[in-house]
């Protein structure tokens, strides 16, 4: 292709150029390309989200959560941070990645979380991730569908007679700073 074609594509087919840059993991070049061509915040958000996703979900030998956290902290606005975090939560699979994003949201962006219901959901997810990480790796996927309901993870472990694992999860959760956010209103009360 000719340079003149690239100039045309950069202006008229920016998604095409962006996809090529992101597919090739040319994140620095993509950032420069956005600055040169003056594309908006949505494209900047896409680049940053893809870069952080690659840092978090890349193969184990290239995973870099510290850099990912730094990039999140350096994003230009609170709303961009929130949008990137929400995008990452919908895409990330590794429990460690999900935990990093949730902890970032709950420690840096509390004022951006739109409702108490959303705050509760994020807190439950974080506690659920922590509960799952307490379990041996080979069993985590079996309980993963319960990630948003940490008390159900404990209940299911007890039903499955995984008493030792349930005990470890309870110990982990009881020491967690977010445990007070769990809604227990639908739990039966124990009578003496």
C-alpha positions in Angstrom: 0.0 0.0 0.0 1.0 3.6 -0.6 1.5 6.2 2.1 -1.3 8.3 0.4 -3.6 5.3 0.9 -2.7 5.2 4.6 -3.5 8.9 5.0 -6.8 8.3 3.3 -7.6 5.3 5.5 -6.5 7.1 8.7 -9.1 9.8 7.9 -11.9 7.9 6.2 -11.5 4.4 7.6 -10.1 4.9 11.0 -11.6 1.7 12.5 -9.8 -0.3 9.8 -6.4 1.3 10.7 -7.2 1.0 14.4 -8.0 -2.7 14.1 -4.7 -3.4 12.3 -2.7 -1.5 14.9 -4.5 -3.3 17.8 -4.3 -6.7 16.1 -0.5 -6.2 15.9 -0.3 -4.9 19.5 1.2 -1.7 18.3 -0.2 0.3 21.2 2.4 3.1 21.3 2.0 3.6 17.6 -1.8 3.6 18.0 -1.6 6.3 20.7 0.6 8.4 18.4 -1.8 7.8 15.5 -4.7 9.1 17.5 -2.8 12.2 18.5 -1.8 12.9 14.9 -5.2 12.4 13.4 -7.2 13.9 16.3 -9.7 11.0 16.7 -11.9 11.2 19.8 -12.1 9.7 23.2 -13.9 6.6 22.1 -10.9 5.5 20.0 -8.5 6.5 22.8 -10.6 4.4 25.2 -10.5 1.4 22.8 -6.7 1.6 22.5 -6.2 1.9 26.3 -8.7 -0.9 27.0 -7.0 -3.2 24.5 -3.5 -2.4 25.9 -4.6 -3.0 29.5 -6.4 -6.2 28.5 -3.2 -7.4 26.8 -1.2 -6.6 29.9 -3.7 -8.5 32.1 -4.8 -11.4 30.0 -1.7 -12.0 27.9 0.1 -15.3 28.3 1.4 -15.9 31.8 5.0 -15.0 31.0 3.9 -11.5 29.6 1.1 -10.7 32.0 2.0 -7.4 33.8 -0.6 -6.3 36.3 1.6 -3.6 37.8 1.9 -1.8 34.4 -1.9 -2.4 33.8 -2.6 -0.7 37.2 -0.4 2.2 36.3 -2.0 2.7 32.9 -5.5 2.7 34.5 -4.3 5.3 37.0 -2.9 7.5 34.2 -6.1 7.5 32.1 -7.2 11.1 31.3 -10.5 11.2 33.2 -12.6 9.4 35.7 -15.3 8.6 33.2 -12.7 7.0 30.8 -11.3 5.0 33.7 -14.9 3.8 34.5 -15.6 2.9 30.9 -12.3 1.0 30.5 -12.9 -0.9 33.7 -16.4 -1.9 32.7 -15.1 -3.0 29.3 -12.3 -5.0 30.9 -14.8 -6.7 33.3 -16.9 -7.9 30.4 -13.8 -9.3 28.7 -11.3 -10.6 31.3 -11.3 -14.3 32.1 -8.4 -14.6 34.6 -9.6 -14.2 38.2 -6.5 -12.2 39.0 -7.3 -9.7 36.2 -10.9 -9.4 37.3 -9.8 -8.8 40.9 -7.4 -6.1 39.9 -10.1 -4.3 37.9 -12.7 -4.6 40.7 -10.3 -3.4 43.3 -9.4 -0.4 41.1 -13.0 0.4 40.7 -13.9 0.1 44.3 -10.8 2.0 45.6 -10.4 4.8 42.9 -13.8 5.3 41.3 -16.4 4.9 44.1 -17.9 8.4 43.2 -18.4 7.2 39.6 -20.3 4.1 40.4 -23.9 5.1 39.5 -26.0 3.3 42.2 -25.9 1.4 45.4 -27.1 -1.6 43.5 -24.1 -1.4 41.1 -21.8 -0.9 44.1 -23.2 -4.0 45.8 -22.8 -6.0 42.6 -19.2 -5.0 42.2 -18.5 -5.7 45.8 -20.1 -9.2 45.6 -18.1 -9.9 42.5 -14.8 -8.9 44.2 -15.6 -11.1 47.2 -16.6 -13.9 44.9 -13.3 -13.7 43.0 -11.4 -13.7 46.3 -13.4 -16.8 47.4 -12.7 -18.5 44.1 -9.0 -17.7 44.4 -9.0 -19.4 47.8 -10.0 -22.7 46.1 -7.5 -25.0 44.3 -7.2 -24.0 40.6 -8.6 -27.3 39.3 -12.0 -26.6 41.0 -12.4 -22.9 40.5 -14.2 -23.2 37.2 -16.9 -25.4 38.7 -17.9 -22.6 41.2 -17.2 -19.7 38.8 -20.9 -19.3 37.8 -21.5 -18.2 41.5 -18.8 -15.5 41.4 -21.3 -12.7 41.9 -22.7 -14.4 45.0 -19.9 -15.2 47.5 -22.3 -16.7 50.1 -23.6 -19.1 47.5 -20.1 -20.3 46.8 -19.8 -21.2 50.5 -23.2 -22.8 50.5 -22.4 -24.9 47.4 -19.1 -26.0 48.9 -21.0 -27.1 52.0 -23.6 -28.9 49.9 -20.7 -30.6 48.0 -19.2 -31.6 51.4 -16.0 -29.6 50.6 -15.9 -28.5 54.3 -12.2 -27.7 54.4 -12.4 -25.5 51.3 -15.6 -23.8 52.6 -13.7 -23.1 55.9 -10.9 -21.5 54.0 -13.3 -19.4 52.0 -15.1 -18.3 55.1 -11.8 -17.4 56.8 -10.8 -15.4 53.7 -14.1 -13.5 53.4 -14.4 -12.8 57.2 -11.1 -10.9 57.1 -12.0 -8.9 54.0 -12.7 -5.2 54.3 -15.6 -5.5 51.9 -17.5 -8.2 53.9 -19.7 -5.6 55.5 -21.2 -4.8 52.1 -22.7 -8.3 51.6 -26.5 -8.2 51.8 -27.7 -10.9 54.1 -31.3 -9.8 54.2 -32.4 -12.9 52.3 -30.5 -15.3 54.6 -32.4 -17.1 57.2 -31.7 -16.0 60.8 -30.4 -18.6 63.2 -32.5 -19.0 66.3 -30.7 -20.1 69.6 
